[in-house]
Amino acid sequence: MTNSKNDIYDVMVVGAGHAGIEACLAAARMGRKTLMLTLNLDHIGQMSCNPAIGGIGKGHLVKEIDALGGEMGRAIDETGIQFRTLNTKKGPAVRASRAQADKALYRQRMKMVLENCQNLTLRQGSVERLIVEGGKVEGVETQIGEQFYGRRVILTTGTFLRGLIHIGDRNFAAGRAGDFAVQGLSEELAKLGFKVGRLKTGTCPRLDSRSIDYSKLQVQHGDESPAPFSFANEEITQRQVPCHITYTNNRTHEIIRSAVHRSPMYSGSIKSRGPRYCPSIEDKIVRFADKARHQIFLEPEGLTTVEVYPNGLSTSLPLDVQIEMVRSIEGLERAEIMRPGYAIEYDYVEPTQLYPSLETKQVRHLYHAGQINGTTGYEEAAAQGLMAGINAVLSLRGEQPLVLSRDQAYLGVLIDDLVTRGTDGEPYRMFTSRAEYRLLLREDNADLRLTEIGHSIGLATAEAHQRVAAKKAKTSMLMALLEQTQINPTVEINKRLESIGSAPIRNQTSLAQLLRRPEVSGSDIAIFSEELNRFDPEVTLQAEVEVKYAGYIDRQMEMVERFKKIENFRLPEDLNYLDIRGLSREVCEKLTKIRPKSLGQASRISGITPAAISLLSVYLRKKKNA
Amino acid sequence: MYKEDTIAAIATPAGEGGVGIVRVSGPDAERIAAALFVRAEGKNGNLKSHMLHYGTIRDPKSDKILDQVLLTIMRRPRSYTGEDVVEVHCHGGVFVVHRILGLVLAQGVRHAEPGEFTKRAFLNGRLDLAQAEAVLDLIAARTEKGADLALSQIKGELSNWIGDLREQLLDILAQVEAAIDFPEEEIELLERPALVAKIDALRDKITIITGTYEWGRLFREGAKVCICGRPNVGKSSLFNALLGEERVIVTPIPGTTRDVIEESINLDGLPIVLWDTAGIRDTADQVEQIGVDLSREHLEKSEAAVVVLDGSASLTDEDIIFLSSTTKKMGLIAINKIDLEQRVDRDQLRQIVGDKKIVTVSATLGHGLQELRKSLRELILHTDMEPPFVLTNLRHKSALLCGEQALADAGLALEETQPPELVAVALQQARESLEEVVGVIQKDDVLELIFSKFCIGK
């Protein structure tokens, strides 16, 4: 059963998770004939774990995806049921958006967008084999022998490769609870020469909302005026609901401690390492034994379901222990578990085998994106899917790939970390501390950083492009206004200052100077000048950032300049590292394996010494002069 | 892959010594050993690594024995340079050592450039940047104490100290980073006053060590000390006494010394460049005037002055004018001729010199010299304590000063209740400065620390 070789796709995407969706939409919207292949057309855009999008570092990624012309931000804006901006007491660089999603709505919306997208075909099928000719991928073959031909193939297989679920001492093959695993593909990849590894992650049991006693629990509402993720949206119209907070207690910890030997993580049946920033509850109890209690957030999975996600209770303990443990917690005394929590082991393909375009080094025209690269998180997956989709199309056009740098975007940090340093045996998650130039990579300026790029490759809309131009123009107008507007130390003015908790002024002061005070915010400043009210909040925020971070931003820009010197030092593709005098064998091997594109990338490979970098640069300079 | 050629050089200092060492490093080292060395017992065969082998060095052309030697082979990577290294320990003496080196070079080996062994050790990852620089200082060290300082740095004292400091800094950084990346955790991760206190403690440590940079330079280059005063107080006698030899002509005639005489002495390991100068006074004698001008010039250039007074005479106007002109100069007062009847008004002297140290000596009898040496050493080093180690490299010092400044910025940002991401910028800079000293960059350490310290993940 073979589709005609004439019916050839430009881009074929295997998988319909968060990576697959962005990859398909990017390719199709950039005008390419695109195919999406998924195991189950009902589970497109499924949130296998936490029903939420965003968070610190992750929210940044979503904004960047949106700025380039991706879908995730718009989807969560329409289907989010609780929005909160995190880190509001800190500066704008580390403020981040997070929203609870209605899982079912999110899926439906994504499927609708895909089905209505021009150039995009959806098919159900389990891909078990790649058709590779002469080092190039040409197509894929499903479980039932159906073949599809395409010029570029993107694998976004998530946790499905040889997925194995563990609950207590039981285990079974599954891609996630309720879905089949894919058995053959990772072996195929290994045969093609890829290094395949194994990772572990886990999820919480789901509770029946009707069996929870909320009366004693602390309520956590979303923000009063929820801020959308997408730069295209001005407001959130979806109905908003609260979450609740409860805590584990001594008895919970006792129950877990006495049963911990029955957890597959501790009994030895799971050998791969899970993420330390997302530990199971049994991990938390064992590793932080003196902590008296752990926070549990009860998050609704949607508006039309009673399922509740008890965030913080990820576990792979046997079901009887899960029930006892849950019921030891305040408010959950009579809670019913609708689905048990579990741990899942799955194959991933070591991402150092990728170029920064996400094309694999072993097989040309093949791209990997998402959890197959050892990452965790919907946002990380979507980010890679988007970049793989874009780069597959750019490659079809015969253009240079889009490789964002570490000073340009979290997308750049993410991919550079993956292809240069790998995942080191632990699922990779984004944190703001992974970015060297955190003050420059903010949620609020993602559009200023990236929309022009998105537009130039034919992905971001003309409308988005114009919006950014207007935002830039208005920001400089406002900046000028803040510098020029002087206020005098009148009784009236100082009273207003007092009202916002700031010290009185003694001399004539510009609004910019006033805004420089840590306690004065951009919205406070409007009480001193009527004129400021005509600026949008996002413009006010830009000006606030410029004023408050002044000096610090200059410092980071200087650092970026230094960074660029070594980053723009390109390494030739055909460089034979064995020719370079003085490089140790170990360094040679590493450089040969990663094949860094620049001296900067080389310097970030673990185990590459500063001495090796100077040897490399001396060698190349000599060669250039020769 | 080792693509380096093989190099050789004499590893022991020039001149006559008990033992001379010829060091060979590179891929051909073992071949050289096989060609020139004949083992005393048994077959040459495969020489064991990291062992001393007794035998002779023979000229393969004439078959003549040059010397009885101990030979050691250290196969890579466990050698100083990280390459195969052969060392021939022969009887000292310029002739023998050079003959052996000549034989080695005749085997097609290149003579090493200065510091090349160390450079290779560094490039092959056997030494970090700080250690490599210390070796180069060692080569140039002037006295044994200087050599000690350089040695302690090679052993990694600086690297260890930086390591400790860096760990404490990462601890602070982890607190700040955790507060940024994990705001939903229950604990308030950022306690400003406590963090400021920790930062201040780090700054103090850095300040103490950067203060010793001057020591490193002094031990390496020596301190310039000028013996000065009006004519005929016994400056040259004191100069000779400190030197332990009759280096300078001494007469009772004022103004005998016309030129500046320079000699090196050693104050308990601290090298001193000692200048004997012409007595300073107004004179009509043109030749003497040139000498006086030279004296003033050297006094200006010196790090410390020993102002000599004649104890057997009252303070003269010349004494008083000269003492007053040197109140701002670092120095001490030596009252000479203590063996004679004393006429100096000590109260008056104290008033002129302020809190400068006054020692009494007899240059001719050798009295009080020990005290003078000790006082001079303390004066130059600003302390009588031995430091844990000494900073000897300007690059290290400026990196540490940058680090200290960045820490000060971080402390200020904390006190001003600036948001944590700005505190983090300064702390990151401090961290980069510390890492610059040893050339180590390990990016993920902060995350490691956060995950081990805090229960993260809701």
Interface residues (C-beta under 8 A of the other chain):
Chain A: I56 G57 L86 N87 K89 K90 G91 A93 V94 P275 R276 Y277 C278 P279 K284 R287 F288 K291 H294 Q295 I296 F297 N311 G312 D424 F431 T432 S433 R434 E436 R438 L439 P518 Y549 Y552 R555 Q556 L578 D579 I580 R581 G582 L583 S584 R585 C588 S603 R604 T609 P610 A611 A612 L615
Chain B: M1 Y2 K3 E4 G82 R120 F122 L123 N124 G125 L129 E177 I180 D181 F182 P183 E184 E185 E186 E416 T417 Q418 P419 P420 E421 L422 A424 V425 Q428 Q429 G439 I441 K443 D444 V446 L447 I450 F451 C455 I456 G457 K458
